[in-house]
């Protein structure tokens, strides 16, 4: 086996093991339990609306359902490594898509993600949604939260925004 093919095989094996850990249930830890972790009770997340290219930072307390536009995010557990260790933040969560029937009447919610997301490797186990992305920023203790101006409720992420005033880009006005 050549050194190049050995390196490729080792990288593939590492990704396979990491992906298997990432697909574990949100309540089961995807790491060595003897490794020190600091558990928090609030996940700091960032969401992206791919249509408008708008990002929003928001908090999702463990055990609560947090709306983000048409998504509902339920964080089960979150942890991060202590400062003296290699930086890593993990969040076990479930994400539901609240579907509508086309006229705005909300139908049943469909679970579109269940597993662990990693702050240092967002592409390892991403949320796959055509309109929204969500990724991990931090895991915090609720006693040490910054002011709540960055929560989804403060950003009013659950109400649609009105269309912009004036002509659309490329449109000629009279």
Secondary structure per residue as TSV (DSSP state, phi and psi in degrees):
chain	resnum	aa	ss	phi	psi
A	1	X	-	360.0	130.3
A	2	X	-	-75.7	156.0
A	3	X	H	-57.5	-36.5
A	4	X	H	-66.6	-43.7
A	5	X	H	-70.8	-33.0
A	6	X	H	-64.3	-42.0
A	7	X	H	-63.4	-41.6
A	8	X	H	-64.0	-40.8
A	9	X	H	-65.6	-40.5
A	10	X	H	-65.5	-41.3
A	11	X	H	-64.4	-41.9
A	12	X	H	-64.1	-41.3
A	13	X	H	-64.0	-41.1
A	14	X	H	-62.9	-45.1
A	15	X	H	-64.8	-37.3
A	16	X	H	-64.0	-44.6
A	17	X	H	-64.7	-43.5
A	18	X	H	-63.6	-41.4
A	19	X	H	-65.9	-37.5
A	20	X	H	-64.1	-41.5
A	21	X	H	-63.9	-40.2
A	22	X	H	-65.3	-31.2
A	23	X	T	-81.9	-3.6
A	24	X	S	-60.9	158.5
A	25	X	-	-60.9	147.7
A	26	X	T	-59.6	-23.5
A	27	X	T	-82.8	-17.8
A	28	X	S	-95.6	133.1
A	29	X	-	-72.3	132.6
A	30	X	S	-91.4	38.0
A	31	X	S	-160.0	177.0
A	32	X	-	-70.7	118.6
A	33	X	T	-66.2	-15.9
A	34	X	T	-81.8	-13.8
A	35	X	S	-74.6	133.2
A	36	X	-	-70.3	130.9
A	37	X	-	-132.6	148.9
A	38	X	E	-105.3	114.4
A	39	X	E	-86.0	137.7
A	40	X	E	-118.0	175.9
A	41	X	S	-122.1	7.3
A	42	X	E	-142.4	126.6
A	43	X	E	-93.6	135.0
A	44	X	E	-98.3	120.3
A	45	X	E	-123.8	160.1
A	46	X	E	-125.6	132.1
A	47	X	E	-116.0	148.2
A	48	X	E	-126.4	128.6
A	49	X	E	-92.5	109.9
A	50	X	T	-69.1	-21.7
A	51	X	T	-74.8	-46.1
A	52	X	T	-98.0	-6.5
A	53	X	T	61.0	30.1
A	54	X	E	-97.4	130.9
A	55	X	E	-109.2	149.5
A	56	X	E	-140.2	133.1
A	57	X	E	-93.7	138.9
A	58	X	E	-153.5	162.9
A	59	X	E	-101.6	144.2
A	60	X	E	-130.9	100.5
A	61	X	E	-64.1	144.1
A	62	X	T	-60.9	131.3
A	63	X	T	87.9	-1.6
A	64	X	S	-114.2	152.1
A	65	X	E	-91.0	125.8
A	66	X	E	-117.9	124.4
A	67	X	E	-79.0	141.7
A	68	X	E	-138.9	100.2
A	69	X	T	50.2	-120.9
A	70	X	T	-87.6	5.5
A	71	X	E	-103.6	153.0
A	72	X	E	-122.3	126.4
A	73	X	E	-111.5	128.6
A	74	X	E	-122.9	106.9
A	75	X	E	-85.4	128.8
A	76	X	E	-94.6	-42.5
A	77	X	E	-154.3	154.5
A	78	X	E	-149.5	149.6
A	79	X	E	-154.9	160.7
A	80	X	E	-144.0	160.0
A	81	X	-	-78.4	152.5
A	82	X	-	-64.2	159.5
A	83	X	T	-59.1	-27.4
A	84	X	T	-81.5	-5.0
A	85	X	S	-103.0	173.7
A	86	X	-	-60.6	129.5
A	87	X	-	-62.0	132.8
A	88	X	-	-164.1	138.0
A	89	X	E	-127.4	134.4
A	90	X	E	-127.4	144.9
A	91	X	E	-137.6	123.4
A	92	X	E	-91.6	121.5
A	93	X	E	-148.6	165.6
A	94	X	E	-125.0	140.5
A	95	X	E	-124.3	130.3
A	96	X	E	-116.3	141.4
A	97	X	E	-100.8	116.5
A	98	X	E	-85.0	98.6
A	99	X	E	-75.4	150.9
A	100	X	E	-119.2	165.9
A	101	X	-	-91.6	10.4
A	102	X	S	99.6	-23.0
A	103	X	S	-107.1	8.8
A	104	X	S	97.4	-6.0
A	105	X	-	-80.0	125.0
A	106	X	E	-75.8	131.9
A	107	X	E	-99.2	-156.1
A	108	X	E	-73.9	152.1
A	109	X	E	-89.7	140.1
A	110	X	E	-112.3	129.5
A	111	X	E	-73.7	122.9
A	112	X	E	-112.8	-8.6
A	113	X	E	-154.0	137.6
A	114	X	E	-151.0	115.0
A	115	X	E	160.1	-163.1
A	116	X	E	-100.8	137.0
A	117	X	E	-110.8	143.8
A	118	X	E	-112.2	127.7
A	119	X	S	-63.8	-35.9
A	120	X	S	-82.5	-16.9
A	121	X	-	-137.3	72.4
A	122	X	T	-61.5	-25.7
A	123	X	T	-81.9	-8.3
A	124	X	T	-65.8	-42.9
A	125	X	T	-144.3	72.1
A	126	X	-	-83.9	161.4
A	127	X	-	-75.6	126.9
A	128	X	-	-107.5	102.3
A	129	X	-	-140.4	140.6
A	130	X	S	-69.3	-22.0
A	131	X	S	-113.3	-33.3
A	132	X	E	-121.9	147.9
A	133	X	E	-122.7	145.6
A	134	X	E	-136.6	134.2
A	135	X	E	-142.4	164.6
A	136	X	E	-86.5	134.2
A	137	X	E	-105.6	-48.3
A	138	X	E	-163.4	165.6
A	139	X	E	-121.6	124.0
A	140	X	E	-123.5	163.2
A	141	X	-	-94.4	131.5
A	142	X	G	-60.2	-22.0
A	143	X	G	-72.7	-18.5
A	144	X	G	-116.6	29.2
A	145	X	-	-77.4	142.9
A	146	X	-	-66.4	173.1
A	147	X	-	-55.1	148.3
A	148	X	G	-75.1	15.4
A	149	X	G	-68.1	-10.5
A	150	X	G	-107.1	12.9
A	151	X	S	-79.1	161.5
A	152	X	H	-61.2	-35.4
A	153	X	H	-66.0	-40.4
A	154	X	H	-68.6	-34.8
A	155	X	H	-77.3	-9.7
A	156	X	T	57.6	47.3
A	157	X	T	-73.7	-7.5
A	158	X	T	-94.2	-10.5
A	159	X	S	-106.4	137.2
A	160	X	-	-66.7	149.3
A	161	X	-	-89.8	145.9
A	162	X	-	-68.8	156.3
A	163	X	-	-64.4	151.8
A	164	X	-	-66.6	152.6
A	165	X	S	-75.8	150.2
A	166	X	S	88.6	-179.7
A	167	X	-	-72.1	152.3
A	168	X	-	-71.0	158.4
A	169	X	T	-56.0	130.4
A	170	X	T	86.9	-7.7
A	171	X	-	-89.7	139.5
A	172	X	-	-95.1	129.7
A	173	X	-	-95.5	153.9
A	174	X	-	-80.0	360.0
